[in-house]
Amino acid sequence: MTPTLEDLAILRLGDVKRLTGLCRSSIYQMMKDGIFPRSVSLGYRAVGWMACDIHAWLYAKRNGETY
């Protein structure tokens, strides 16, 4: 299956917070604990998350699965 352009999009922190309902500290703590997708470096002092990873995490949470 070929990923769509939307799946390859990079979401910034504000977008991730809005989609997940989590605060910044929760996102980073869950990343540290290995239960939230890792961010990707976009450059000096800039990170983002792959949209497909965030969507997969949301679907897993909805279905009671672990990421």
Secondary structure, DSSP 8 states (H G I E B T S, - for coil): ----TTTT-EE-HHHHHHHH---HHHHHHHHHHTSS---EEEETTEEEEEHHHHHHHHHHHHTT---
